[in-house]
Amino acid sequence: MCIISGAWTMLRACWVYLGDIMGERDYQKYVQYLERHHPCAPVPTEREYWRMRWAEQDLNPKGRCC
């Protein structure tokens, strides 16, 4: 039982890590940041957030070859 529990823990940690690399929780982190540092600012929808983020990356590419 202990080996299975350890394997699930490792698998879950890998899944969270891969999700962080892919930006899975970026919107939630951004909303938390806005609530903490800019409580009066309007919170964009998740769709608006990703559009803003992609537009920013297109205007200011960093660490990309193309």
N, CA, C and O of each residue as an XYZ file, in Angstrom:
264
protein
N       0.822     -1.194      0.000
C       0.000      0.000      0.000
C       0.864      1.255      0.000
O       0.523      2.226     -0.676
N       1.947      1.265      0.720
C       2.794      2.443      0.827
C       3.429      2.789     -0.524
O       3.571      3.966     -0.856
N       3.806      1.783     -1.293
C       4.413      2.013     -2.605
C       3.390      2.647     -3.543
O       3.722      3.564     -4.294
N       2.156      2.167     -3.503
C       1.108      2.715     -4.366
C       0.817      4.156     -3.986
O       0.643      5.013     -4.852
N       0.764      4.421     -2.687
C       0.513      5.779     -2.219
C       1.633      6.723     -2.666
O       1.371      7.844     -3.101
N       2.867      6.264     -2.556
C       4.001      7.075     -2.992
C       3.990      7.313     -4.489
O       4.353      8.394     -4.954
N       3.576      6.310     -5.244
C       3.505      6.453     -6.699
C       2.442      7.471     -7.091
O       2.662      8.283     -7.990
N       1.293      7.435     -6.422
C       0.240      8.405     -6.719
C       0.680      9.816     -6.357
O       0.388     10.771     -7.076
N       1.386      9.940     -5.235
C       1.885     11.249     -4.833
C       2.861     11.792     -5.860
O       2.806     12.972     -6.205
N       3.742     10.953     -6.347
C       4.718     11.363     -7.362
C       4.015     11.718     -8.673
O       4.361     12.710     -9.314
N       3.040     10.918     -9.068
C       2.294     11.186    -10.294
C       1.541     12.510    -10.196
O       1.520     13.288    -11.150
N       0.933     12.759     -9.061
C       0.197     14.006     -8.853
C       1.146     15.201     -8.902
O       0.814     16.226     -9.499
N       2.320     15.085     -8.285
C       3.309     16.157     -8.314
C       3.782     16.430     -9.737
O       3.954     17.587    -10.121
N       3.992     15.388    -10.511
C       4.393     15.557    -11.917
C       3.290     16.239    -12.711
O       3.565     17.097    -13.550
N       2.052     15.865    -12.453
C       0.921     16.469    -13.166
C       0.821     17.962    -12.864
O       0.594     18.765    -13.769
N       0.989     18.336    -11.598
C       0.952     19.752    -11.209
C       2.106     20.504    -11.856
O       1.926     21.619    -12.345
N       3.284     19.904    -11.860
C       4.462     20.524    -12.473
C       4.239     20.765    -13.966
O       4.514     21.855    -14.467
N       3.750     19.770    -14.663
C       3.480     19.921    -16.094
C       2.398     20.975    -16.334
O       2.486     21.752    -17.285
N       1.400     21.003    -15.492
C       0.361     22.023    -15.609
C       0.917     23.421    -15.426
O       0.507     24.348    -16.124
N       1.854     23.584    -14.485
C       2.488     24.885    -14.284
C       3.325     25.290    -15.485
O       3.343     26.462    -15.862
N       4.013     24.343    -16.086
C       4.808     24.646    -17.280
C       3.893     25.102    -18.413
O       4.237     26.025    -19.151
N       2.752     24.477    -18.555
C       1.829     24.797    -19.643
C       0.979     26.035    -19.340
O       0.279     26.530    -20.223
N       1.033     26.537    -18.107
C       0.278     27.736    -17.762
C      -1.151     27.468    -17.332
O      -2.015     28.338    -17.435
N      -1.391     26.273    -16.856
C      -2.748     25.866    -16.503
C      -3.361     26.736    -15.401
O      -4.557     27.025    -15.439
N      -2.563     27.149    -14.431
C      -3.085     27.916    -13.293
C      -2.763     29.405    -13.385
O      -2.944     30.130    -12.407
N      -2.295     29.871    -14.527
C      -1.895     31.272    -14.658
C      -3.059     32.235    -14.452
O      -2.893     33.277    -13.818
N      -4.217     31.904    -14.972
C      -5.365     32.790    -14.816
C      -5.744     32.925    -13.340
O      -6.005     34.031    -12.867
N      -5.776     31.806    -12.609
C      -6.125     31.866    -11.192
C      -5.107     32.704    -10.421
O      -5.476     33.478     -9.538
N      -3.837     32.550    -10.755
C      -2.790     33.343    -10.092
C      -2.970     34.828    -10.406
O      -2.785     35.674     -9.530
N      -3.329     35.148    -11.648
C      -3.528     36.535    -12.047
C      -4.710     37.148    -11.295
O      -4.625     38.287    -10.834
N      -5.805     36.406    -11.168
C      -6.971     36.902    -10.437
C      -6.607     37.142     -8.973
O      -7.005     38.158     -8.401
N      -5.865     36.235     -8.363
C      -5.434     36.426     -6.981
C      -4.549     37.663     -6.847
O      -4.677     38.422     -5.886
N      -3.649     37.862     -7.818
C      -2.784     39.039     -7.818
C      -3.622     40.319     -7.893
O      -3.390     41.260     -7.133
N      -4.593     40.352     -8.807
C      -5.441     41.539     -8.929
C      -6.206     41.811     -7.645
O      -6.304     42.957     -7.207
N      -6.746     40.766     -7.044
C      -7.519     40.948     -5.811
C      -6.650     41.481     -4.675
O      -7.113     42.286     -3.867
N      -5.402     41.039     -4.608
C      -4.495     41.481     -3.553
C      -3.960     42.887     -3.791
O      -3.968     43.717     -2.882
N      -3.497     43.158     -5.003
C      -2.764     44.393     -5.262
C      -3.596     45.483     -5.930
O      -3.257     46.661     -5.820
N      -4.661     45.124     -6.611
C      -5.504     46.089     -7.307
C      -6.976     45.722     -7.102
O      -7.645     45.301     -8.045
N      -7.479     45.877     -5.882
C      -8.838     45.397     -5.586
C      -9.941     46.115     -6.363
O     -11.027     45.560     -6.530
N      -9.693     47.319     -6.835
C     -10.732     48.055     -7.579
C     -10.687     47.796     -9.078
O     -11.597     48.199     -9.802
N      -9.647     47.134     -9.547
C      -9.507     46.872    -10.982
C     -10.503     45.801    -11.419
O     -10.755     44.849    -10.681
N     -11.066     45.951    -12.611
C     -11.982     44.916    -13.107
C     -11.221     43.630    -13.415
O     -10.101     43.665    -13.926
N     -11.829     42.516    -13.105
C     -11.209     41.213    -13.351
C     -11.664     40.723    -14.723
O     -12.862     40.560    -14.955
N     -10.718     40.488    -15.636
C     -11.112     40.005    -16.959
C     -11.579     38.557    -16.892
O     -11.242     37.816    -15.969
N     -12.356     38.179    -17.884
C     -12.735     36.775    -17.979
C     -11.489     35.980    -18.365
O     -10.477     36.555    -18.766
N     -11.568     34.674    -18.245
C     -10.410     33.849    -18.603
C     -10.078     34.004    -20.090
O      -8.907     34.030    -20.469
N     -11.079     34.104    -20.901
C     -10.862     34.285    -22.338
C     -10.149     35.619    -22.609
O      -9.212     35.668    -23.405
N     -10.586     36.689    -21.955
C      -9.942     37.997    -22.118
C      -8.498     37.961    -21.626
O      -7.610     38.551    -22.241
N      -8.270     37.263    -20.511
C      -6.921     37.152    -19.968
C      -5.975     36.518    -20.984
O      -4.886     37.033    -21.236
N      -6.402     35.393    -21.566
C      -5.524     34.710    -22.523
C      -5.302     35.542    -23.772
O      -4.207     35.520    -24.334
N      -6.305     36.270    -24.217
C      -6.122     37.154    -25.372
C      -5.103     38.245    -25.060
O      -4.239     38.548    -25.883
N      -5.206     38.837    -23.866
C      -4.242     39.868    -23.464
C      -2.835     39.282    -23.372
O      -1.863     39.890    -23.822
N      -2.749     38.119    -22.794
C      -1.436     37.499    -22.617
C      -0.792     37.156    -23.964
O       0.396     37.416    -24.159
N      -1.544     36.587    -24.877
C      -0.990     36.241    -26.190
C      -0.625     37.490    -26.976
O       0.388     37.508    -27.675
N      -1.441     38.537    -26.869
C      -1.128     39.786    -27.566
C       0.170     40.377    -27.020
O       0.997     40.870    -27.787
N       0.351     40.328    -25.705
C       1.587     40.823    -25.084
C       2.800     40.025    -25.562
O       3.850     40.600    -25.847
N       2.658     38.720    -25.648
C       3.765     37.890    -26.117
C       4.098     38.153    -27.581
O       5.263     38.097    -27.975
N       3.090     38.438    -28.379
C       3.340     38.742    -29.784
C       4.058     40.081    -29.934
O       4.924     40.228    -30.796
N       3.702     41.052    -29.101
C       4.337     42.366    -29.177
C       5.746     42.362    -28.596
O       6.617     43.081    -29.087
N       5.981     41.565    -27.562
C       7.279     41.525    -26.874
C       7.775     40.098    -26.729
O       7.743     39.546    -25.629
N       8.231     39.489    -27.812
C       8.709     38.095    -27.702
C       9.991     38.017    -26.872
O      10.891     38.848    -26.997
N      10.041     36.994    -26.025
C      11.194     36.789    -25.147
C      11.576     35.314    -25.203
O      10.727     34.440    -25.033
N      12.819     35.052    -25.434
C      13.319     33.682    -25.377
C      12.792     32.780    -26.470
O      12.752     31.561    -26.304
N      12.383     33.367    -27.597
C      11.908     32.548    -28.706
C      12.804     32.794    -29.908
O      13.362     33.881    -30.063
N      12.938     31.815    -30.731
C      13.781     31.974    -31.899
C      13.040     32.622    -33.066
O      13.669     33.207    -33.948
N      11.702     32.524    -33.079
C      10.952     33.033    -34.238
C       9.928     34.060    -33.821
O       9.209     34.593    -34.666
